[in-house]
Amino acid sequence: MLLKNGWIHDAVRPEPYRADILVEGGRIKAIGTDLPEEGTVIDAEGLQIYPGFVEAHCHLGLDGYGIGFEGADYNEMGDICTPHLRAIDSFNPLDPSVKKAALAGITTVATGQGSANAIGGTWIAVKTDGVCVDDMIIRDPVAMKCALGENPKRCYREKGNGARMSTAAVIRRMLFESKLYLAKKEAAAGDIAKMPGFDFKCEAMIPVLKKEIPLKIHAHQANDILPAIRIAREFDVLLTLEHVTEGHLIADHVAKANCPVAVGPSLTHATKFELQNKSWTTPSVLAEKGCRVSIITDSPVIPQEYLPLCAGLAVKAGMDPFEALKAITIHPAEQIGVADRVGSIEPGKDADFAVYEGDPMVSDSVCRMVFINGKKIE
């Protein structure tokens, strides 16, 4: 396929440029002018070509569209600590919200468990086109979901978890137990007689301890964000901060932590106490401090297809437009560990494009075409 004559916003350089994109085998083969017209030729004259948009934090495919409890598969309410649960086993590729996301140009998402539990389980990164999750996966696992703040307090207050310090203790205990379990496994050196008894939860935490995946910690208030940073430092594990609602109030501390931050959802009323300082300025304040900022919908809190509009509202509140573009393309791709494949328009990467008439961060723009792995989404 040759996508011709469009204005390319590659998420690498700040200014767009006019060029053609040659696609072969679902990947970008070349970008330039006078490229061979191989296979299908699509004229994008007057249109704006963006990388397929990427979201670092949502519940797409796990919280059903237009249905109640029967379609919601993102919170296991029977146990506050469930690291052994895998989002891939709940994801529904046929949920209508997945196709809605694809048609708006959101081509890759990290999705998984909600925030009811102190530790919820492992997340996945998927493309938004397909009927079988195994074929849609880009990376599994992406991260180990954790949560601090009001949600675990509310969901488990009758079961001995009524304070923030209680939730933090649950996470610490699991890390301590897993660290000891791993040490015993390594000391056994493969001798089955010396191996510790199998522990499903501790097994699931081993990739965290080995820094293969980060803790993905839901944290709204400053006194959620700072304990998340503290726990990651104590156990020498990787961290991504999720929501970061009061991040602008402690921006220097967040920047010093030097971890990716996923900010949002901001297009909502402050529906609970910990959201009272919610602001559209948060992405710009953190970006100006040098943080790698992603903007999120946390769908279904905000419908997935409005991700570009959320970036536009951040621009309206003062964020640099190029930083906002990176916040829905390359930064989330880096945060979820798939930037080698998606998040920018470069040779060798997946042929995922959102082709717009107008600026997708503005409400009157129109998505004219979407490609995932070189396939046009209909």
C-alpha positions as CSV (number, residue, x, y, z in Angstrom):
1,M,0.0,0.0,0.0
2,L,1.1,3.6,-0.7
3,L,-0.5,6.4,1.3
4,K,0.2,9.5,-0.8
5,N,0.3,13.3,-0.4
6,G,-0.7,13.6,3.2
7,W,0.7,15.9,5.9
8,I,2.6,13.6,8.3
9,H,2.6,14.4,12.0
10,D,5.1,11.7,13.0
11,A,5.4,12.5,16.8
12,V,9.1,12.7,16.3
13,R,9.6,16.2,14.9
14,P,7.3,19.2,16.0
15,E,6.4,20.3,12.5
16,P,4.3,18.2,10.0
17,Y,5.7,17.5,6.5
18,R,4.2,16.4,3.2
19,A,5.3,12.9,2.1
20,D,4.2,9.4,1.1
21,I,4.2,6.3,3.2
22,L,5.0,2.9,1.7
23,V,3.5,0.0,3.7
24,E,4.6,-3.7,3.3
25,G,3.7,-6.6,5.4
26,G,1.8,-4.5,7.9
27,R,4.8,-2.3,8.6
28,I,6.1,1.0,7.4
29,K,8.7,0.3,4.7
30,A,9.6,3.8,3.7
31,I,8.6,7.5,4.0
32,G,9.5,10.0,1.3
33,T,8.6,11.2,-2.2
34,D,8.7,9.4,-5.5
35,L,8.1,6.0,-3.8
36,P,7.0,3.1,-6.0
37,E,3.3,2.8,-6.3
38,E,3.0,-0.8,-5.1
39,G,-0.3,-2.4,-4.4
40,T,-3.2,-0.2,-3.3
41,V,-2.6,3.5,-3.7
42,I,-4.6,5.8,-1.4
43,D,-4.5,9.6,-2.0
44,A,-4.5,11.5,1.2
45,E,-4.3,14.9,-0.4
46,G,-5.3,17.7,2.1
47,L,-5.5,15.2,5.0
48,Q,-3.4,15.0,8.2
49,I,-1.8,11.6,9.0
50,Y,-1.0,10.8,12.6
51,P,0.4,7.7,14.3
52,G,-2.4,5.6,15.6
53,F,-3.3,7.0,19.0
54,V,-2.2,5.1,22.1
55,E,-3.7,5.1,25.6
56,A,-1.6,4.0,28.5
57,H,-4.5,3.4,30.9
58,C,-8.1,2.3,30.3
59,H,-10.5,-0.6,30.9
60,L,-11.5,-1.1,27.3
61,G,-12.9,-4.5,26.6
62,L,-13.2,-5.3,30.3
63,D,-16.0,-2.9,31.3
64,G,-18.8,-3.6,28.9
65,Y,-20.6,-1.1,26.7
66,G,-24.3,-0.5,27.4
67,I,-24.6,-3.2,30.0
68,G,-24.4,-3.5,33.8
69,F,-22.7,-5.9,36.1
70,E,-23.1,-8.8,33.7
71,G,-20.6,-7.2,31.3
72,A,-18.2,-5.7,33.8
73,D,-15.1,-7.9,34.2
74,Y,-12.5,-5.6,35.6
75,N,-12.7,-5.8,39.4
76,E,-12.5,-9.0,41.5
77,M,-14.2,-8.0,44.7
78,G,-13.5,-11.1,46.8
79,D,-9.9,-10.5,47.6
80,I,-8.0,-7.2,48.1
81,C,-4.8,-8.7,46.7
82,T,-5.0,-10.6,43.4
83,P,-1.7,-10.3,41.5
84,H,-2.3,-13.7,39.8
85,L,-5.3,-12.4,37.8
86,R,-4.6,-11.7,34.1
87,A,-6.6,-9.1,32.1
88,I,-6.3,-11.2,29.0
89,D,-8.8,-13.6,30.5
90,S,-11.5,-11.0,30.8
91,F,-10.9,-8.9,27.6
92,N,-13.9,-9.0,25.2
93,P,-12.7,-8.0,21.7
94,L,-16.3,-8.0,20.4
95,D,-17.5,-5.3,22.8
96,P,-18.8,-2.4,20.7
97,S,-16.5,0.1,22.5
98,V,-13.4,-1.6,21.0
99,K,-14.6,-0.9,17.4
100,K,-15.6,2.6,18.4
101,A,-12.1,3.3,19.6
102,A,-10.6,1.9,16.4
103,L,-12.8,4.0,14.1
104,A,-11.6,7.1,15.9
105,G,-8.0,6.3,15.4
106,I,-7.2,4.9,18.8
107,T,-5.3,1.8,17.6
108,T,-3.4,0.6,20.7
109,V,-4.4,0.6,24.4
110,A,-3.2,-0.8,27.7
111,T,-6.2,-2.2,29.5
112,G,-6.9,-4.2,32.6
113,Q,-8.2,-4.4,36.1
114,G,-9.8,-1.5,37.9
115,S,-8.8,0.0,41.2
116,A,-10.9,-1.8,43.7
117,N,-8.0,-3.9,44.9
118,A,-4.6,-2.9,46.4
119,I,-3.1,-5.3,43.8
120,G,-5.4,-6.2,40.9
121,G,-3.3,-8.3,38.5
122,T,-1.5,-7.9,35.2
123,W,-2.5,-5.6,32.3
124,I,-2.2,-6.2,28.5
125,A,-1.4,-4.0,25.5
126,V,-3.7,-4.7,22.5
127,K,-4.5,-3.4,19.1
128,T,-8.2,-2.4,18.7
129,D,-8.9,-4.6,15.7
130,G,-9.7,-8.3,15.9
131,V,-12.0,-11.0,17.2
132,C,-9.5,-13.0,19.3
133,V,-7.5,-11.3,22.0
134,D,-4.5,-13.6,21.4
135,D,-4.2,-12.1,17.9
136,M,-4.6,-8.5,19.2
137,I,-1.9,-8.7,21.9
138,I,1.2,-6.6,21.5
139,R,2.5,-7.2,25.0
140,D,1.4,-9.4,27.9
141,P,2.0,-8.6,30.7
142,V,2.5,-4.8,30.5
143,A,2.4,-4.0,34.2
144,M,1.1,-5.1,37.6
145,K,-1.9,-3.0,38.5
146,C,-2.1,-1.6,42.1
147,A,-4.3,1.1,43.7
148,L,-3.9,3.5,46.6
149,G,-6.5,5.9,47.8
150,E,-10.3,5.8,48.3
151,N,-11.3,2.9,46.1
152,P,-9.6,0.0,48.1
153,K,-10.8,1.8,51.3
154,R,-14.4,1.9,50.1
155,C,-14.5,-1.6,48.7
156,Y,-12.8,-3.3,51.7
157,R,-13.6,-1.1,54.6
158,E,-15.7,-3.9,56.2
159,K,-12.8,-6.3,55.7
160,G,-10.0,-4.5,57.6
161,N,-8.9,-2.0,55.1
162,G,-10.3,1.4,56.1
163,A,-7.2,3.7,55.7
164,R,-4.6,4.6,53.1
165,M,-1.9,3.1,55.3
166,S,-3.7,-0.3,55.3
167,T,-3.8,-0.4,51.5
168,A,-0.1,0.5,51.4
169,A,0.6,-2.3,53.9
170,V,-1.1,-4.9,51.7
171,I,1.2,-3.9,48.8
172,R,4.3,-4.0,50.9
173,R,3.4,-7.4,52.4
174,M,2.9,-8.9,49.0
175,L,6.3,-7.5,47.9
176,F,8.0,-8.8,51.0
177,E,6.5,-12.3,50.7
178,S,7.3,-12.4,46.9
179,K,10.9,-11.3,47.5
180,L,11.4,-14.1,50.1
181,Y,9.7,-16.6,47.8
182,L,12.0,-15.7,44.9
183,A,15.1,-15.9,47.1
184,K,14.1,-19.4,48.1
185,K,13.5,-20.5,44.5
186,E,16.8,-19.1,43.4
187,A,18.6,-20.8,46.4
188,A,17.0,-24.1,45.4
189,A,18.8,-23.9,42.1
190,G,16.3,-26.2,40.4
191,D,16.3,-28.9,43.1
192,I,12.6,-29.7,43.5
193,A,13.1,-31.0,47.0
194,K,14.4,-27.6,48.1
195,M,11.8,-25.5,46.3
196,P,9.3,-23.5,48.3
197,G,5.7,-24.6,48.1
198,F,4.0,-23.1,45.0
199,D,2.4,-19.7,45.6
200,F,0.4,-18.4,42.7
201,K,0.4,-14.8,43.9
202,C,4.1,-14.7,44.6
203,E,4.8,-16.3,41.2
204,A,2.9,-13.5,39.5
205,M,5.0,-10.9,41.3
206,I,8.3,-12.2,40.2
207,P,8.4,-10.1,36.9
208,V,7.9,-7.0,39.1
209,L,10.9,-7.9,41.3
210,K,13.0,-8.7,38.3
211,K,12.1,-5.3,36.8
212,E,10.5,-6.9,33.7
213,I,7.3,-5.0,34.3
214,P,6.4,-2.0,36.6
215,L,4.0,-1.5,39.3
216,K,1.2,0.5,37.7
217,I,-0.2,2.4,40.7
218,H,-3.5,4.3,40.7
219,A,-2.8,7.4,42.8
220,H,-4.9,10.6,42.8
221,Q,-4.1,12.6,45.9
222,A,-0.6,13.8,46.9
223,N,-0.7,11.3,49.8
224,D,-1.3,8.6,47.3
225,I,1.4,9.6,44.8
226,L,4.1,10.0,47.4
227,P,3.6,6.5,49.0
228,A,3.6,5.0,45.5
229,I,7.0,6.5,44.9
230,R,8.2,5.5,48.3
231,I,7.1,1.8,47.9
232,A,8.9,1.6,44.5
233,R,12.0,3.0,46.0
234,E,11.9,0.7,49.0
235,F,11.7,-2.4,46.9
236,D,13.8,-1.2,44.0
237,V,11.0,-1.9,41.4
238,L,9.8,0.0,38.3
239,L,6.9,2.4,38.7
240,T,4.3,4.2,36.5
241,L,2.0,6.7,38.2
242,E,-1.7,6.5,37.1
243,H,-4.2,9.4,37.3
244,V,-1.8,11.8,39.2
245,T,-4.7,14.2,39.9
246,E,-2.7,16.3,42.4
247,G,0.5,15.9,40.5
248,H,0.6,19.6,39.7
249,L,0.6,20.4,43.5
250,I,3.8,18.3,44.0
251,A,5.3,18.6,40.5
252,D,8.9,18.7,41.7
253,H,8.5,15.5,43.6
254,V,6.9,13.7,40.7
255,A,9.6,14.9,38.3
256,K,12.3,13.7,40.7
257,A,10.8,10.2,40.8
258,N,11.6,10.1,37.0
259,C,8.8,7.7,36.1
260,P,6.1,7.9,33.4
261,V,2.8,9.5,34.5
262,A,-0.6,8.9,33.0
263,V,-2.8,11.9,33.7
264,G,-6.6,11.8,33.7
265,P,-9.5,11.3,33.3
266,S,-10.1,15.0,33.4
267,L,-13.3,15.4,31.4
268,T,-15.5,14.6,34.4
269,H,-17.0,16.1,37.4
270,A,-15.1,15.7,40.7
271,T,-17.2,12.7,41.7
272,K,-15.3,11.9,44.9
273,F,-13.2,13.7,47.6
274,E,-9.8,12.8,46.2
275,L,-10.6,14.5,42.9
276,Q,-11.3,18.0,44.3
277,N,-8.1,19.4,42.9
278,K,-8.5,18.0,39.4
279,S,-7.3,20.4,36.7
280,W,-6.7,20.4,33.0
281,T,-3.4,22.2,33.8
282,T,-1.9,19.1,35.3
283,P,-0.4,17.7,32.1
284,S,1.2,20.9,31.1
285,V,2.7,21.6,34.6
286,L,4.2,18.1,34.7
287,A,5.5,18.2,31.1
288,E,7.2,21.5,31.8
289,K,9.0,19.9,34.8
290,G,10.3,17.2,32.4
291,C,7.9,14.4,33.1
292,R,7.0,11.9,30.4
293,V,3.3,12.6,30.3
294,S,0.5,10.5,28.9
295,I,-3.1,11.7,28.7
296,I,-5.8,9.1,29.4
297,T,-9.5,8.7,29.2
298,D,-9.7,5.8,31.7
299,S,-12.5,4.6,29.5
300,P,-15.3,4.0,30.1
301,V,-15.0,7.0,32.4
302,I,-14.5,9.0,29.2
303,P,-15.4,7.2,26.0
304,Q,-12.2,5.9,24.4
305,E,-12.9,7.8,21.1
306,Y,-12.5,11.1,22.9
307,L,-8.8,10.6,23.7
308,P,-7.6,13.2,21.1
309,L,-10.2,15.7,22.4
310,C,-8.8,15.3,25.9
311,A,-5.4,16.2,24.5
312,G,-6.9,19.3,22.9
313,L,-8.4,20.4,26.2
314,A,-5.0,20.1,27.8
315,V,-3.7,22.4,25.0
316,K,-6.5,24.8,25.8
317,A,-5.3,24.8,29.4
318,G,-1.7,25.7,28.4
319,M,0.0,22.5,27.2
320,D,2.3,22.7,24.2
321,P,0.5,21.2,21.2
322,F,3.4,18.9,20.3
323,E,3.7,17.7,23.9
324,A,0.0,17.0,23.8
325,L,0.4,14.9,20.6
326,K,3.3,13.0,22.2
327,A,1.0,12.4,25.2
328,I,-1.4,10.3,23.1
329,T,1.2,8.7,20.9
330,I,4.9,8.0,21.7
331,H,4.8,8.7,25.5
332,P,2.1,6.1,26.3
333,A,3.8,3.7,23.9
334,E,7.0,4.1,25.9
335,Q,5.1,3.8,29.2
336,I,3.6,0.5,28.3
337,G,6.7,-0.9,26.6
338,V,5.6,-1.0,23.0
339,A,7.4,2.0,21.5
340,D,9.4,-0.2,19.3
341,R,6.2,-0.9,17.3
342,V,3.8,2.0,17.8
343,G,3.5,5.6,18.8
344,S,5.3,7.3,16.0
345,I,5.5,7.2,12.2
346,E,8.9,5.8,11.4
347,P,10.2,3.0,9.0
348,G,10.0,-0.4,10.6
349,K,7.1,0.4,12.9
350,D,3.6,-1.0,12.6
351,A,1.5,0.7,9.9
352,D,-1.0,2.2,12.3
353,F,-2.4,5.6,11.1
354,A,-5.2,7.9,12.0
355,V,-6.0,10.0,9.0
356,Y,-7.9,13.2,9.8
357,E,-9.5,16.1,8.0
358,G,-8.5,18.9,10.4
359,D,-6.8,18.7,13.8
360,P,-8.0,15.6,15.9
361,M,-7.6,17.7,19.0
362,V,-10.3,20.0,17.8
363,S,-14.0,19.0,18.0
364,D,-14.9,19.8,14.4
365,S,-12.3,17.5,12.9
366,V,-13.3,14.3,11.1
367,C,-11.5,11.0,11.1
368,R,-11.5,9.9,7.4
369,M,-9.4,6.7,7.6
370,V,-7.8,4.4,10.1
371,F,-5.2,1.7,9.4
372,I,-4.1,-0.9,11.9
373,N,-1.1,-3.1,10.8
374,G,-1.7,-1.7,7.3
375,K,-5.3,-2.8,7.2
376,K,-8.0,-0.2,6.6
377,I,-10.6,-0.3,9.4
378,E,-14.2,-0.3,8.1
